[in-house]
Amino acid sequence: MGHPHTSKTMLAGRVLVAIGAVTVLGAAIAQPAGKTAQSGLQAQGRPAERSINEWLERMHQASGRRNYIGTLVVSSNTGAMSSARVWHACQGDQQVERVESLTGAPRSTFRHNEEVITFLPEAGVARTERRESPDLFPSLLKPSETSIPEFYTARRVGGDRVAGFEADVVQLAPKDNLRFGYRIWSERKTGLVVKLQTLDLDGSVLEQAAFSELQLDAPVRMDKLSQMMAATDGWRVEKTEAVKTSAAVEGWHMKGDVAGFKPVSCYKRPVAAVPLPQGSMQWIFSDGLASVSLFVEAYDRQRHTHEGLFSSGATQTLTRRIQDWWLTAVGEVPQQTLNAFAHNLERRK
């Protein structure tokens, strides 16, 4: 991939993390006056009066209660575009998804709760792993799991149609320059997120993910998707293991905080792990909506030749040598946020 944060470079990983994370906001959406407010009318003609937590709970519940099939298109301000076909089935607390790439190298990714397997036909490889917070669409968190109104404001800005469905449009604006903003389209009847835009500090669109076609309550069979997921005969199965650890155990700490971002998990990749280099540590931070991953590995002068900041749509990457170590910081955040993480990361062993 040429990029250590592989879940971000996958379609349905790179921008859909933001789609899912939008459900954790806990501020208040102001109902605008005038024509815009009319788009918030319920079917019976009365204004839809919902708090932000109610909006977010609808979005969260929609992802776990609705079967659907759709075509998802992801585009960025660089002109890059990719698309995938998505099948989503759920029953109780069980969710199964299939994401089939329609552009680029052939790839099929399946997720059953935390279990993920990606089939790469050109290589004849099936990669398996566990993800506590799956990046596949839609990765939704509960509103109660975070407290980010301190860092974002939210307001309902009207209504629109996406893939033939009426949707409420909600805009999230950051209160500082350490995070991007978002514009979300939530399907009016179900609450399902059907479109998301990531906005830079000036309000320009960095990246967009939207369904171009969507069938809600589609006849998707969970057992059939599970059978397809388990059909690994004839494939070379590679297991990507991530061992839970802590930054302190690995000899790292943050000498200062990056406002709003809290550590949520830390992993060590064993020698045989793919696709990260052997011995890599991944330290993950989140403000409840945006996330940053710090990948740290031993410095290799042959591989680690370019320090700097790189942009690809909403995804920003920073590479830097720290003593005998190499840091790769990746996140859908402004570059100054990655600089702050790099500045505060310190070796203690």
N, C-alpha and C positions, 0 to 999 in steps of 0.2 A: 504493500500500500504506500510505502514511503512516508508513513505518518503513524506515530505510535498509538494514537487514540482511535483505534479502528472502529469502535462502535459509533464514533461520530462520523466517520467517512461512509458508513453504510447508510443507504436510504432507509428512512424510518428510524434512524438513530440520530442523525445530525441535527435536524430541526424539530423532530417530534418529541424530543425530551422537553422542549419548551412548550409544546402543545399540552403535554401531560402536566407539566409543572404549573401551568396557569391555574389549575384547580385548587392550589393551596393558598391563594391570596385571601386575605382576611380584612379588607378595608370596606368602604361603602361606595356603591355606585350611585352617583347622583342622576336622577331622571331629568334630562334636559327639557327645556320648555319648547313650545312651538311645534313645528312640523316633525322635528326629529323624535319627539316623545310619542308621536302617534304610532311609530313603528313598534312601540312596546305594548300595544293593545293586545289583550287576550282575545281568544276566539269569540267570547261572548260580548266583547266590546268594552270591557272594563280595563282600566290601566293595570299592567302587570306590576305589582308592588312587591319586589323582592330585595332582600338585603344581599350584600355581596356574598355572605356565607351561603345563602340559599342558592344563588346563582352557581357558586362553585360546587355545592353538593349535588346539584342537578347534573353538572358536567361529569363529576366523579361517578355518580350512579349510572349515568347513561353508558359509560364505557364498560360497566360490569353487568349490565342488564340487557343490552341490545346486541343481537347478531346483525352483522352487516357484511356486504361485499362492496368494494369500491376501487376506483383507480385514483391513486394519489400522485400529484405532480409537485415536485420540489424545484424551485428556481431561485437563482441568486442574482445579486446586482452585477456580477461578473459576466452574466449571460449564460452561465452553466444551467443546464436543466436535466432532470432525471425523473423517472416515473416508476411506479410499482403497482401491482395488483395486490389488494389486501383482502384477506378472508378473516373474519373475527367471529368466534363462537364463545358463548359463556353459559354456564349453568351453575347456580349457587356461587361458591367462591372459586370455581374453576374457570380458567380462561385459556383458550387455545387460539393462536394466530398463525397465519401463513402469509408471508410477504414475498412475492415473486417479482424480481427486477425485470423491468421492460426495456431498460436502456443499459448500456455498458456491458460488462462481463456478466454472463448468466449467473444467477445466484438465487437460491430459495432459502428463506429463513423461517424456522418454525419456533414458536414459544409455547410451552405449557407451564403456566405460572412462572416459576423461576428457572425452569430448564429450557435452554436454547440450543438449537442445532442449526448450522448453516451448511447447505449443500453447495459445493463449488464444482459444477460438472466438468469444466475444462481441466481441472486438476484431479478429478476423481476423488476429492476429499470431502469428508463430512466433519465439521468442527463442532464439538459439543462443549458447553460451559454452563455455569450457573450464574445468574445475575440477580442480585437482591433488588435492584431497581431497573427492571428491563427497559431497554431503549426502544423496543418495538412499539408501534402505534397501537393504542395510545397508552403511554405510561403515566398513569394518573395517581396523584397523591391526595390524601384526605385534607380538607381545609384545616382540621384541628392539628395537623402535624407540623405546622410552622406558624410564625408570627411575622409576616413581612410587610404589613401596612406601614411599618416604621420606615421602609425604604421605597415603597411604591404608592402611588395614588391610582384610583380606578374610577372610571365613569362610563356609563352607557352612552354611546354616541349615535345610535340609530339602528336601522335594520337593513337587510340586504338579502339577496338570493344567491345561494351557492349550490351548484349541481341540482338545481330545480327545487331546493328546499328554502323556506323562509328562515332567516337567522337573525338573532340579536347580535349587535356588534358592540364589544366592550374594549375600551382602550386602557392599557396599563402604562403609566408613566413613571420613570425612576425619579427619586428625589435628589440623586447625586449623579456624578459622572462615572460611577463604578459599575453601572449595569445598563443594559439596553432596555428599551421599551417594547411593548407587544400590542398587537391589535388582534382580537380573537372573534371569530364568528361561531356562535353557539346555536345549533339547530333549535328552532323555537319550541317544537312539541316535545322533543326528547332531551334536549340539553347537550347532545353530542357535539364536540368540537369538530367543525367541518372545514375550517380554514384558519391559518395563523400567519401573521406577518411579524418578523423581528425588525425593530426600528432602531436606527442609530441615534446618537445624542441629538442630532438635528431633526429627527423625525422621518428621515428617509428610509425606505425599505431596503434592508440588507438581504433578506431571504424570505421566501414565502412557501408554505406548504398548504395545498388545498385539494379537496376531492374534485375531480372533473366529472366524475360519475359516481353515484352512490345508491345502493339498495339497502334501505333500513329494514330490519326484521326479516332478513333474507334467510332462506332455508339452508343454513350452513350447519353441517353435522359435525359435532365435536369428535365423535368416535372416528369418523373418516379422516379428519385432520390428524388425529393422534396416530392412526395407522400409517399415514404418509410420513409422519415425523419419525416413526420407529423403523421405517424401511431402509436400513443402512447396509443390507447385504450387497456386496460388490463395491462398496465404498471403503476407502482408507479412513478410518475414524481417528481423528486427532482430538484428544481431550485437553482443553485449556483449563488448567487448574489455577485458581487464585486462592492463596492461603491467607486467612485473616491474620493481621498483625496490627501493630500500632507504630506511629512515627517515632515515638520515644524508644521503643525496642530496636528499631532500625537505626537509631542514632540521629534523628532529626527533630527539630522543633521550630515553631514560629516565634521570633523574638518580638513580634508586634502583630496586632490584629488587622485584618482587612475588613473594614466596616460591613457588618451584616453577614459575613461569610463564616460558617461554622463547619468544623470537620465532621463528616458524616460516616466515613469508613476509610480503611487503609488495607491494602493487599500487597502481598509479596508473590511474585511469579517464580515458580521453581525453574530449574535449569532447562527442562524439556518443554516449557510452556511456549506456546505460539499465540499471537504473533509478537509479543513483547520480548525484548532481549532478556537473556538469563539474568536472574537476580534483580529485575526491575521492581521498584516499589511504586505503587500508585496510591496517592493520598488525595481523597476526594473531599471537596468543600462545596457547600451550597448556601444560598441565602433564602432557600425555599422555592425559588423560581429559576434562577440561573445557577449553573454549576461550573466548577473549575477542577481539573485533574492535574496533579503534579506527578510527573513520571521522573523518577530518579534512578540512575544506573551508573556504574563505574565508567569513568571517562576513557574513551578509545580514540586516540588521535587519528586513526585511519577513517573511522566512521563519522566522528563528530568534528566536522570541519567548518560548519557555518553557524555562527551565533546571530541572533536577530529576532525580529518580529515579522510574522507572516499572516496574511488575511486570506480567507476563502469564504465569501458570503458573510454569514454571522459568526463563523468559527475563526477565532484568533489563536495563533500559536506563537510561543516564545521559546527560544532555545538559548541556553547559556551554560558556560562551564562554571562550576563552583568547586574550587580546589581540585580534588581528584575525582570529581563527580560531574555528571552531565544532567542538566535539568531540561525537561520539555514540559512546559505548562500549556494546557489547552483548555479553552472554554468559549462559550458564546457570551462573551463579556468584552467591554472595551479594552484596548491594549494597556491602558494605564492600570487596569486591575491586575493583569498578569505581571506587569512591572512591580506592583506592590507585593504580590506573592513572592516573586523572585528576590526582592529586596529583603523580605522578612524571613525567608527560609535560611536556616542556619544549622551547621553540622555540630553535633555535641560529642561525638566519639572520635 
